[in-house]
């Protein structure tokens, strides 16, 4: 169990970051409304797929993970 401390600390930091993002995400007006997001609305049907937002979040998380591995 000598090597268990560091992964638990990293997991804790990830959970704190996720909590902060979930708390403050509704206050960011452009998040989820980027130009590449797909939104289709018909009579009784609506479809929303945040493609550009997903790519942006993925790139940001990849950069953060890259920084942590350095």
Secondary structure, 3 states (H helix, E strand, C coil): CCCHHHHHHHHHHHHHHHHHHHHHHHHCCCCCCCCCCEEEECCCCEEEECHHHHHHHHHHHHHHHHHHHC
